Amino acid sequence: MIDPLSICNAPSCTQKTCAPSLLNRTTLSRAADRWLPQCVLAPSLLISLVFVYGFILLTAWLSFTESRLLPNWEWAGLVQYEALFDNERWWTAFSNLGVFGGLFITISIILGLLLAIFLDQRIRAEGALRAIYLYPMALSFIVTGTAWKWIMNPAIGIEKLLHDWGFVHATFDWIIDPDKAIYIVVMAAVWQSSGFAMSLFLAGLRGIDPDIFKAAQIDGASTFTIYRRIAIPAMRPVFFSVAMILAHIAIKSFDLVMALTHGGPGTSTDLPAIFMYQFSFNRGQLGLGAASAMMMLTTIIAVLVPMIYLETRAARETR
Protein backbone atom coordinates (compact mmCIF):
# COMPACT_ATOMS: atom_id res chain seq x y z
CA MET A 1 0.00 0.00 0.00
CA ILE A 2 1.33 3.47 -0.94
CA ASP A 3 2.12 5.77 1.95
CA PRO A 4 0.11 9.01 1.55
CA LEU A 5 3.14 11.03 2.74
CA SER A 6 5.41 9.59 0.05
CA ILE A 7 3.31 10.97 -2.84
CA CYS A 8 3.38 14.55 -1.50
CA ASN A 9 6.52 15.75 -3.33
CA ALA A 10 5.36 19.05 -4.81
CA PRO A 11 7.49 22.07 -3.72
CA SER A 12 4.39 23.98 -2.63
CA CYS A 13 3.00 21.08 -0.66
CA THR A 14 4.15 20.77 2.91
CA GLN A 15 3.51 17.80 5.11
CA LYS A 16 1.51 20.00 7.49
CA THR A 17 -1.08 20.84 4.78
CA CYS A 18 -0.98 17.78 2.53
CA ALA A 19 -0.69 14.83 4.89
CA PRO A 20 -3.89 15.44 6.90
CA SER A 21 -5.92 15.83 3.70
CA LEU A 22 -4.56 12.61 2.20
CA LEU A 23 -5.04 10.74 5.44
CA ASN A 24 -8.65 11.95 5.66
CA ARG A 25 -9.30 10.78 2.10
CA THR A 26 -7.79 7.38 2.88
CA THR A 27 -9.93 7.05 6.02
CA LEU A 28 -13.09 8.00 4.13
CA SER A 29 -12.22 5.54 1.36
CA ARG A 30 -11.75 2.74 3.84
CA ALA A 31 -15.02 3.61 5.58
CA ALA A 32 -16.86 3.66 2.26
CA ASP A 33 -15.40 0.28 1.26
CA ARG A 34 -16.52 -1.15 4.57
CA TRP A 35 -20.00 0.33 4.96
CA LEU A 36 -21.21 0.93 1.39
CA PRO A 37 -22.08 -2.76 0.71
CA GLN A 38 -24.02 -2.93 3.98
CA CYS A 39 -25.91 0.26 3.14
CA VAL A 40 -26.78 -1.06 -0.32
CA LEU A 41 -27.96 -4.45 1.00
CA ALA A 42 -29.75 -3.15 4.09
CA PRO A 43 -33.03 -2.15 2.33
CA SER A 44 -33.33 -5.56 0.62
CA LEU A 45 -32.57 -7.34 3.88
CA LEU A 46 -35.13 -5.23 5.74
CA ILE A 47 -37.80 -5.85 3.09
CA SER A 48 -37.12 -9.61 3.21
CA LEU A 49 -37.34 -9.66 7.00
CA VAL A 50 -40.67 -7.84 6.99
CA PHE A 51 -42.46 -9.16 3.90
CA VAL A 52 -41.14 -12.76 3.95
CA TYR A 53 -40.23 -13.87 7.46
CA GLY A 54 -42.50 -11.33 9.13
CA PHE A 55 -45.55 -12.58 7.25
CA ILE A 56 -44.54 -16.19 7.91
CA LEU A 57 -44.65 -15.42 11.62
CA LEU A 58 -47.96 -13.60 11.16
CA THR A 59 -49.44 -16.60 9.33
CA ALA A 60 -48.17 -18.92 12.06
CA TRP A 61 -49.90 -16.81 14.71
CA LEU A 62 -53.17 -16.70 12.73
CA SER A 63 -53.11 -20.49 12.51
CA PHE A 64 -53.47 -20.61 16.31
CA THR A 65 -56.50 -18.30 16.34
CA GLU A 66 -60.16 -18.58 15.38
CA SER A 67 -59.82 -16.01 12.60
CA ARG A 68 -62.52 -16.14 9.99
CA LEU A 69 -63.24 -13.37 7.49
CA LEU A 70 -61.02 -10.95 9.46
CA PRO A 71 -58.03 -11.68 11.72
CA ASN A 72 -58.80 -12.52 15.33
CA TRP A 73 -55.68 -12.18 17.45
CA GLU A 74 -56.95 -14.16 20.46
CA TRP A 75 -55.01 -17.37 21.07
CA ALA A 76 -57.11 -20.50 20.45
CA GLY A 77 -54.55 -23.30 20.53
CA LEU A 78 -54.64 -26.14 18.02
CA VAL A 79 -58.30 -25.75 17.05
CA GLN A 80 -57.54 -24.94 13.41
CA TYR A 81 -55.09 -27.83 13.03
CA GLU A 82 -57.64 -30.25 14.47
CA ALA A 83 -60.24 -28.94 12.02
CA LEU A 84 -57.72 -29.20 9.19
CA PHE A 85 -56.85 -32.83 9.92
CA ASP A 86 -60.56 -33.67 10.15
CA ASN A 87 -61.23 -32.06 6.78
CA GLU A 88 -61.53 -34.73 4.07
CA ARG A 89 -60.81 -32.22 1.32
CA TRP A 90 -57.42 -31.43 2.89
CA TRP A 91 -56.37 -35.07 2.74
CA THR A 92 -57.58 -35.27 -0.86
CA ALA A 93 -55.46 -32.24 -1.73
CA PHE A 94 -52.48 -33.69 0.14
CA SER A 95 -52.75 -37.07 -1.59
CA ASN A 96 -53.05 -35.29 -4.96
CA LEU A 97 -49.86 -33.43 -4.10
CA GLY A 98 -48.11 -36.76 -3.50
CA VAL A 99 -49.17 -38.08 -6.92
CA PHE A 100 -48.50 -34.83 -8.73
CA GLY A 101 -45.20 -34.06 -6.99
CA GLY A 102 -43.80 -37.57 -7.31
CA LEU A 103 -44.58 -37.91 -11.01
CA PHE A 104 -43.67 -34.32 -11.86
CA ILE A 105 -40.25 -34.41 -10.17
CA THR A 106 -39.34 -37.89 -11.42
CA ILE A 107 -40.39 -37.38 -15.05
CA SER A 108 -38.86 -33.88 -15.23
CA ILE A 109 -35.52 -35.15 -13.93
CA ILE A 110 -35.43 -38.14 -16.29
CA LEU A 111 -36.57 -36.18 -19.35
CA GLY A 112 -34.29 -33.24 -18.54
CA LEU A 113 -31.31 -35.56 -18.14
CA LEU A 114 -32.02 -37.35 -21.43
CA LEU A 115 -32.37 -34.06 -23.30
CA ALA A 116 -29.12 -32.80 -21.75
CA ILE A 117 -27.26 -35.96 -22.79
CA PHE A 118 -28.71 -35.63 -26.30
CA LEU A 119 -27.52 -32.02 -26.61
CA ASP A 120 -24.15 -32.91 -25.11
CA GLN A 121 -23.30 -34.89 -28.25
CA ARG A 122 -22.34 -31.61 -30.01
CA ILE A 123 -25.10 -32.00 -32.59
CA ARG A 124 -26.02 -29.48 -35.25
CA ALA A 125 -28.40 -26.65 -34.34
CA GLU A 126 -27.71 -27.24 -30.67
CA GLY A 127 -28.41 -23.60 -29.84
CA ALA A 128 -31.78 -23.66 -31.59
CA LEU A 129 -32.83 -26.93 -29.95
CA ARG A 130 -31.72 -25.67 -26.54
CA ALA A 131 -33.85 -22.56 -27.00
CA ILE A 132 -36.85 -24.65 -28.09
CA TYR A 133 -36.57 -26.95 -25.06
CA LEU A 134 -36.13 -24.03 -22.67
CA TYR A 135 -38.82 -21.81 -24.21
CA PRO A 136 -41.76 -23.19 -22.14
CA MET A 137 -40.05 -21.96 -18.98
CA ALA A 138 -40.36 -18.41 -20.32
CA LEU A 139 -44.14 -18.72 -20.24
CA SER A 140 -46.19 -18.17 -17.12
CA PHE A 141 -48.06 -21.11 -15.63
CA ILE A 142 -51.32 -19.30 -16.41
CA VAL A 143 -50.48 -19.33 -20.13
CA THR A 144 -49.39 -22.97 -19.96
CA GLY A 145 -52.54 -24.00 -18.12
CA THR A 146 -54.81 -22.15 -20.55
CA ALA A 147 -53.07 -23.63 -23.61
CA TRP A 148 -53.24 -27.19 -22.26
CA LYS A 149 -56.87 -26.67 -21.30
CA TRP A 150 -57.64 -25.94 -24.94
CA ILE A 151 -55.54 -28.86 -26.17
CA MET A 152 -57.24 -31.35 -23.82
CA ASN A 153 -60.77 -30.02 -24.28
CA PRO A 154 -62.74 -32.85 -25.98
CA ALA A 155 -64.78 -30.35 -28.00
CA ILE A 156 -61.87 -28.46 -29.60
CA GLY A 157 -58.67 -30.32 -28.74
CA ILE A 158 -56.99 -33.65 -29.45
CA GLU A 159 -60.20 -35.69 -29.31
CA LYS A 160 -61.90 -33.51 -31.94
CA LEU A 161 -58.76 -33.70 -34.10
CA LEU A 162 -58.88 -37.51 -33.97
CA HIS A 163 -62.55 -37.45 -34.93
CA ASP A 164 -61.80 -35.15 -37.87
CA TRP A 165 -59.11 -37.60 -39.04
CA GLY A 166 -61.68 -40.41 -39.15
CA PHE A 167 -61.15 -42.01 -35.73
CA VAL A 168 -64.76 -41.38 -34.72
CA HIS A 169 -64.66 -43.69 -31.69
CA ALA A 170 -61.41 -42.34 -30.27
CA THR A 171 -61.66 -40.65 -26.89
CA PHE A 172 -59.19 -38.48 -25.03
CA ASP A 173 -61.22 -36.87 -22.28
CA TRP A 174 -58.78 -37.11 -19.40
CA ILE A 175 -59.35 -33.49 -18.38
CA ILE A 176 -62.99 -34.25 -17.48
CA ASP A 177 -62.25 -37.68 -15.97
CA PRO A 178 -61.78 -37.42 -12.17
CA ASP A 179 -59.47 -40.44 -12.15
CA LYS A 180 -57.15 -39.09 -14.87
CA ALA A 181 -57.29 -35.30 -14.62
CA ILE A 182 -54.33 -35.14 -12.24
CA TYR A 183 -52.14 -36.71 -14.93
CA ILE A 184 -53.02 -33.86 -17.33
CA VAL A 185 -51.68 -31.47 -14.70
CA VAL A 186 -48.50 -33.56 -14.49
CA MET A 187 -48.09 -33.48 -18.29
CA ALA A 188 -48.48 -29.70 -18.43
CA ALA A 189 -46.07 -29.16 -15.53
CA VAL A 190 -43.46 -31.49 -17.06
CA TRP A 191 -43.74 -29.68 -20.40
CA GLN A 192 -43.17 -26.40 -18.57
CA SER A 193 -40.22 -27.41 -16.38
CA SER A 194 -38.30 -30.23 -18.10
CA GLY A 195 -36.43 -27.72 -20.27
CA PHE A 196 -35.26 -25.92 -17.13
CA ALA A 197 -34.00 -29.21 -15.70
CA MET A 198 -32.30 -29.88 -19.04
CA SER A 199 -30.41 -26.58 -18.90
CA LEU A 200 -29.07 -27.33 -15.40
CA PHE A 201 -28.03 -30.87 -16.35
CA LEU A 202 -26.38 -29.63 -19.53
CA ALA A 203 -24.40 -27.05 -17.56
CA GLY A 204 -23.32 -29.83 -15.21
CA LEU A 205 -22.20 -32.05 -18.08
CA ARG A 206 -20.25 -29.22 -19.68
CA GLY A 207 -18.56 -28.57 -16.34
CA ILE A 208 -16.96 -32.03 -16.25
CA ASP A 209 -13.34 -32.16 -17.39
CA PRO A 210 -13.37 -33.42 -21.02
CA ASP A 211 -10.08 -35.21 -20.41
CA ILE A 212 -11.98 -37.67 -18.22
CA PHE A 213 -14.23 -38.57 -21.14
CA LYS A 214 -11.24 -38.94 -23.47
CA ALA A 215 -9.44 -41.20 -21.02
CA ALA A 216 -12.53 -43.40 -20.66
CA GLN A 217 -12.90 -43.63 -24.46
CA ILE A 218 -9.27 -44.63 -24.81
CA ASP A 219 -9.87 -47.40 -22.25
CA GLY A 220 -12.68 -48.69 -24.46
CA ALA A 221 -15.70 -47.50 -22.43
CA SER A 222 -18.92 -47.05 -24.38
CA THR A 223 -20.86 -43.79 -24.38
CA PHE A 224 -23.57 -45.37 -22.20
CA THR A 225 -20.97 -46.55 -19.69
CA ILE A 226 -19.26 -43.16 -19.60
CA TYR A 227 -22.47 -41.36 -18.72
CA ARG A 228 -23.68 -44.04 -16.30
CA ARG A 229 -20.40 -44.58 -14.43
CA ILE A 230 -18.69 -41.19 -14.72
CA ALA A 231 -20.87 -38.26 -15.79
CA ILE A 232 -24.06 -38.90 -13.85
CA PRO A 233 -22.34 -39.67 -10.50
CA ALA A 234 -20.24 -36.53 -10.92
CA MET A 235 -23.41 -34.43 -11.20
CA ARG A 236 -24.79 -35.29 -7.77
CA PRO A 237 -24.93 -31.60 -6.69
CA VAL A 238 -26.85 -30.77 -9.88
CA PHE A 239 -29.37 -33.52 -9.15
CA PHE A 240 -29.79 -32.10 -5.67
CA SER A 241 -30.40 -28.58 -6.99
CA VAL A 242 -32.87 -29.75 -9.66
CA ALA A 243 -34.82 -31.92 -7.22
CA MET A 244 -34.97 -29.12 -4.66
CA ILE A 245 -36.25 -26.55 -7.17
CA LEU A 246 -38.81 -28.93 -8.67
CA ALA A 247 -40.05 -29.93 -5.21
CA HIS A 248 -40.53 -26.28 -4.36
CA ILE A 249 -42.47 -25.73 -7.60
CA ALA A 250 -44.67 -28.78 -6.95
CA ILE A 251 -45.59 -27.87 -3.38
CA LYS A 252 -46.55 -24.29 -4.17
CA SER A 253 -48.32 -25.08 -7.47
CA PHE A 254 -51.43 -22.95 -7.78
CA ASP A 255 -51.75 -20.94 -10.99
CA LEU A 256 -51.18 -23.88 -13.34
CA VAL A 257 -53.96 -25.94 -11.75
CA MET A 258 -56.34 -22.99 -11.49
CA ALA A 259 -55.92 -22.19 -15.18
CA LEU A 260 -56.06 -25.82 -16.31
CA THR A 261 -58.72 -27.54 -14.18
CA HIS A 262 -59.63 -25.09 -11.38
CA GLY A 263 -59.09 -28.00 -9.00
CA GLY A 264 -61.70 -30.19 -10.72
CA PRO A 265 -63.49 -32.21 -11.80
CA GLY A 266 -64.80 -32.00 -8.24
CA THR A 267 -61.67 -32.07 -6.09
CA SER A 268 -59.72 -34.54 -8.23
CA THR A 269 -56.90 -32.04 -8.94
CA ASP A 270 -57.17 -30.06 -5.71
CA LEU A 271 -53.77 -29.21 -4.21
CA PRO A 272 -52.86 -27.70 -0.79
CA ALA A 273 -52.18 -24.26 -2.33
CA ILE A 274 -55.69 -24.21 -3.84
CA PHE A 275 -57.18 -25.42 -0.55
CA MET A 276 -55.39 -22.64 1.31
CA TYR A 277 -56.54 -19.94 -1.12
CA GLN A 278 -60.18 -20.99 -1.27
CA PHE A 279 -60.64 -21.47 2.45
CA SER A 280 -58.79 -18.26 3.33
CA PHE A 281 -60.35 -15.88 0.83
CA ASN A 282 -63.45 -17.53 -0.67
CA ARG A 283 -64.93 -19.23 2.39
CA GLY A 284 -63.87 -16.74 5.04
CA GLN A 285 -61.92 -19.24 7.17
CA LEU A 286 -58.65 -17.37 7.53
CA GLY A 287 -57.42 -19.39 10.50
CA LEU A 288 -57.96 -22.70 8.71
CA GLY A 289 -56.23 -21.35 5.61
CA ALA A 290 -53.28 -20.19 7.72
CA ALA A 291 -53.03 -23.65 9.28
CA SER A 292 -52.92 -25.25 5.82
CA ALA A 293 -50.24 -22.74 4.76
CA MET A 294 -48.11 -23.71 7.76
CA MET A 295 -48.54 -27.38 6.87
CA MET A 296 -47.30 -26.57 3.36
CA LEU A 297 -44.27 -24.85 4.89
CA THR A 298 -43.71 -27.87 7.12
CA THR A 299 -43.87 -30.14 4.06
CA ILE A 300 -41.25 -28.04 2.27
CA ILE A 301 -38.99 -28.19 5.33
CA ALA A 302 -39.55 -31.94 5.67
CA VAL A 303 -38.46 -32.44 2.06
CA LEU A 304 -35.57 -29.98 1.91
CA VAL A 305 -33.87 -30.55 5.28
CA PRO A 306 -33.12 -34.28 4.69
CA MET A 307 -31.95 -33.49 1.15
CA ILE A 308 -29.63 -30.74 2.39
CA TYR A 309 -28.32 -33.00 5.16
CA LEU A 310 -27.61 -35.88 2.78
CA GLU A 311 -25.92 -33.56 0.29
CA THR A 312 -23.68 -31.89 2.88
CA ARG A 313 -22.84 -35.29 4.41
CA ALA A 314 -21.90 -36.71 1.02
CA ALA A 315 -19.79 -33.62 0.30
CA ARG A 316 -17.90 -34.05 3.59
CA GLU A 317 -17.26 -37.74 2.92
CA THR A 318 -15.77 -37.01 -0.52
CA ARG A 319 -13.24 -34.50 0.81
VOGUNU-833712 format. One record per residue (C-alpha): residue in one letter; residue number from 1; x, y, z. Coordinates in steps of 0.25 Angstrom, whole numbers, plus 5000, padded with zeros to 4 digits. Layout:
BEGIN
   residu   num     c1     c2     c3
        A   NUM      X      Y      Z
...
This chain:
BEGIN
   residu   num     c1     c2     c3
        M     1   5000   5000   5000
        I     2   5005   5014   4996
        D     3   5008   5023   5008
        P     4   5000   5036   5006
        L     5   5013   5044   5011
        S     6   5022   5038   5000
        I     7   5013   5044   4989
        C     8   5014   5058   4994
        N     9   5026   5063   4987
        A    10   5021   5076   4981
        P    11   5030   5088   4985
        S    12   5018   5096   4989
        C    13   5012   5084   4997
        T    14   5017   5083   5012
        Q    15   5014   5071   5020
        K    16   5006   5080   5030
        T    17   4996   5083   5019
        C    18   4996   5071   5010
        A    19   4997   5059   5020
        P    20   4984   5062   5028
        S    21   4976   5063   5015
        L    22   4982   5050   5009
        L    23   4980   5043   5022
        N    24   4965   5048   5023
        R    25   4963   5043   5008
        T    26   4969   5030   5012
        T    27   4960   5028   5024
        L    28   4948   5032   5017
        S    29   4951   5022   5005
        R    30   4953   5011   5015
        A    31   4940   5014   5022
        A    32   4933   5015   5009
        D    33   4938   5001   5005
        R    34   4934   4995   5018
        W    35   4920   5001   5020
        L    36   4915   5004   5006
        P    37   4912   4989   5003
        Q    38   4904   4988   5016
        C    39   4896   5001   5013
        V    40   4893   4996   4999
        L    41   4888   4982   5004
        A    42   4881   4987   5016
        P    43   4868   4991   5009
        S    44   4867   4978   5002
        L    45   4870   4971   5016
        L    46   4859   4979   5023
        I    47   4849   4977   5012
        S    48   4852   4962   5013
        L    49   4851   4961   5028
        V    50   4837   4969   5028
        F    51   4830   4963   5016
        V    52   4835   4949   5016
        Y    53   4839   4945   5030
        G    54   4830   4955   5037
        F    55   4818   4950   5029
        I    56   4822   4935   5032
        L    57   4821   4938   5046
        L    58   4808   4946   5045
        T    59   4802   4934   5037
        A    60   4807   4924   5048
        W    61   4800   4933   5059
        L    62   4787   4933   5051
        S    63   4788   4918   5050
        F    64   4786   4918   5065
        T    65   4774   4927   5065
        E    66   4759   4926   5062
        S    67   4761   4936   5050
        R    68   4750   4935   5040
        L    69   4747   4947   5030
        L    70   4756   4956   5038
        P    71   4768   4953   5047
        N    72   4765   4950   5061
        W    73   4777   4951   5070
        E    74   4772   4943   5082
        W    75   4780   4931   5084
        A    76   4772   4918   5082
        G    77   4782   4907   5082
        L    78   4781   4895   5072
        V    79   4767   4897   5068
        Q    80   4770   4900   5054
        Y    81   4780   4889   5052
        E    82   4769   4879   5058
        A    83   4759   4884   5048
        L    84   4769   4883   5037
        F    85   4773   4869   5040
        D    86   4758   4865   5041
        N    87   4755   4872   5027
        E    88   4754   4861   5016
        R    89   4757   4871   5005
        W    90   4770   4874   5012
        W    91   4775   4860   5011
        T    92   4770   4859   4997
        A    93   4778   4871   4993
        F    94   4790   4865   5001
        S    95   4789   4852   4994
        N    96   4788   4859   4980
        L    97   4801   4866   4984
        G    98   4808   4853   4986
        V    99   4803   4848   4972
        F   100   4806   4861   4965
        G   101   4819   4864   4972
        G   102   4825   4850   4971
        L   103   4822   4848   4956
        F   104   4825   4863   4953
        I   105   4839   4862   4959
        T   106   4843   4848   4954
        I   107   4838   4850   4940
        S   108   4845   4864   4939
        I   109   4858   4859   4944
        I   110   4858   4847   4935
        L   111   4854   4855   4923
        G   112   4863   4867   4926
        L   113   4875   4858   4927
        L   114   4872   4851   4914
        L   115   4871   4864   4907
        A   116   4884   4869   4913
        I   117   4891   4856   4909
        F   118   4885   4857   4895
        L   119   4890   4872   4894
        D   120   4903   4868   4900
        Q   121   4907   4860   4887
        R   122   4911   4874   4880
        I   123   4900   4872   4870
        R   124   4896   4882   4859
        A   125   4886   4893   4863
        E   126   4889   4891   4877
        G   127   4886   4906   4881
        A   128   4873   4905   4874
        L   129   4869   4892   4880
        R   130   4873   4897   4894
        A   131   4865   4910   4892
        I   132   4853   4901   4888
        Y   133   4854   4892   4900
        L   134   4855   4904   4909
        Y   135   4845   4913   4903
        P   136   4833   4907   4911
        M   137   4840   4912   4924
        A   138   4839   4926   4919
        L   139   4823   4925   4919
        S   140   4815   4927   4932
        F   141   4808   4916   4937
        I   142   4795   4923   4934
        V   143   4798   4923   4919
        T   144   4802   4908   4920
        G   145   4790   4904   4928
        T   146   4781   4911   4918
        A   147   4788   4905   4906
        W   148   4787   4891   4911
        K   149   4773   4893   4915
        W   150   4769   4896   4900
        I   151   4778   4885   4895
        M   152   4771   4875   4905
        N   153   4757   4880   4903
        P   154   4749   4869   4896
        A   155   4741   4879   4888
        I   156   4753   4886   4882
        G   157   4765   4879   4885
        I   158   4772   4865   4882
        E   159   4759   4857   4883
        K   160   4752   4866   4872
        L   161   4765   4865   4864
        L   162   4764   4850   4864
        H   163   4750   4850   4860
        D   164   4753   4859   4849
        W   165   4764   4850   4844
        G   166   4753   4838   4843
        F   167   4755   4832   4857
        V   168   4741   4834   4861
        H   169   4741   4825   4873
        A   170   4754   4831   4879
        T   171   4753   4837   4892
        F   172   4763   4846   4900
        D   173   4755   4853   4911
        W   174   4765   4852   4922
        I   175   4763   4866   4926
        I   176   4748   4863   4930
        D   177   4751   4849   4936
        P   178   4753   4850   4951
        D   179   4762   4838   4951
        K   180   4771   4844   4941
        A   181   4771   4859   4942
        I   182   4783   4859   4951
        Y   183   4791   4853   4940
        I   184   4788   4865   4931
        V   185   4793   4874   4941
        V   186   4806   4866   4942
        M   187   4808   4866   4927
        A   188   4806   4881   4926
        A   189   4816   4883   4938
        V   190   4826   4874   4932
        W   191   4825   4881   4918
        Q   192   4827   4894   4926
        S   193   4839   4890   4934
        S   194   4847   4879   4928
        G   195   4854   4889   4919
        F   196   4859   4896   4931
        A   197   4864   4883   4937
        M   198   4871   4880   4924
        S   199   4878   4894   4924
        L   200   4884   4891   4938
        F   201   4888   4877   4935
        L   202   4894   4881   4922
        A   203   4902   4892   4930
        G   204   4907   4881   4939
        L   205   4911   4872   4928
        R   206   4919   4883   4921
        G   207   4926   4886   4935
        I   208   4932   4872   4935
        D   209   4947   4871   4930
        P   210   4947   4866   4916
        D   211   4960   4859   4918
        I   212   4952   4849   4927
        F   213   4943   4846   4915
        K   214   4955   4844   4906
        A   215   4962   4835   4916
        A   216   4950   4826   4917
        Q   217   4948   4825   4902
        I   218   4963   4821   4901
        D   219   4961   4810   4911
        G   220   4949   4805   4902
        A   221   4937   4810   4910
        S   222   4924   4812   4902
        T   223   4917   4825   4902
        F   224   4906   4819   4911
        T   225   4916   4814   4921
        I   226   4923   4827   4922
        Y   227   4910   4835   4925
        R   228   4905   4824   4935
        R   229   4918   4822   4942
        I   230   4925   4835   4941
        A   231   4917   4847   4937
        I   232   4904   4844   4945
        P   233   4911   4841   4958
        A   234   4919   4854   4956
        M   235   4906   4862   4955
        R   236   4901   4859   4969
        P   237   4900   4874   4973
        V   238   4893   4877   4960
        F   239   4883   4866   4963
        F   240   4881   4872   4977
        S   241   4878   4886   4972
        V   242   4869   4881   4961
        A   243   4861   4872   4971
        M   244   4860   4884   4981
        I   245   4855   4894   4971
        L   246   4845   4884   4965
        A   247   4840   4880   4979
        H   248   4838   4895   4983
        I   249   4830   4897   4970
        A   250   4821   4885   4972
        I   251   4818   4889   4986
        K   252   4814   4903   4983
        S   253   4807   4900   4970
        F   254   4794   4908   4969
        D   255   4793   4916   4956
        L   256   4795   4904   4947
        V   257   4784   4896   4953
        M   258   4775   4908   4954
        A   259   4776   4911   4939
        L   260   4776   4897   4935
        T   261   4765   4890   4943
        H   262   4761   4900   4954
        G   263   4764   4888   4964
        G   264   4753   4879   4957
        P   265   4746   4871   4953
        G   266   4741   4872   4967
        T   267   4753   4872   4976
        S   268   4761   4862   4967
        T   269   4772   4872   4964
        D   270   4771   4880   4977
        L   271   4785   4883   4983
        P   272   4789   4889   4997
        A   273   4791   4903   4991
        I   274   4777   4903   4985
        F   275   4771   4898   4998
        M   276   4778   4909   5005
        Y   277   4774   4920   4996
        Q   278   4759   4916   4995
        F   279   4757   4914   5010
        S   280   4765   4927   5013
        F   281   4759   4936   5003
        N   282   4746   4930   4997
        R   283   4740   4923   5010
        G   284   4745   4933   5020
        Q   285   4752   4923   5029
        L   286   4765   4931   5030
        G   287   4770   4922   5042
        L   288   4768   4909   5035
        G   289   4775   4915   5022
        A   290   4787   4919   5031
        A   291   4788   4905   5037
        S   292   4788   4899   5023
        A   293   4799   4909   5019
        M   294   4808   4905   5031
        M   295   4806   4890   5027
        M   296   4811   4894   5013
        L   297   4823   4901   5020
        T   298   4825   4889   5028
        T   299   4825   4879   5016
        I   300   4835   4888   5009
        I   301   4844   4887   5021
        A   302   4842   4872   5023
        V   303   4846   4870   5008
        L   304   4858   4880   5008
        V   305   4865   4878   5021
        P   306   4868   4863   5019
        M   307   4872   4866   5005
        I   308   4881   4877   5010
        Y   309   4887   4868   5021
        L   310   4890   4856   5011
        E   311   4896   4866   5001
        T   312   4905   4872   5012
        R   313   4909   4859   5018
        A   314   4912   4853   5004
        A   315   4921   4866   5001
        R   316   4928   4864   5014
        E   317   4931   4849   5012
        T   318   4937   4852   4998
        R   319   4947   4862   5003
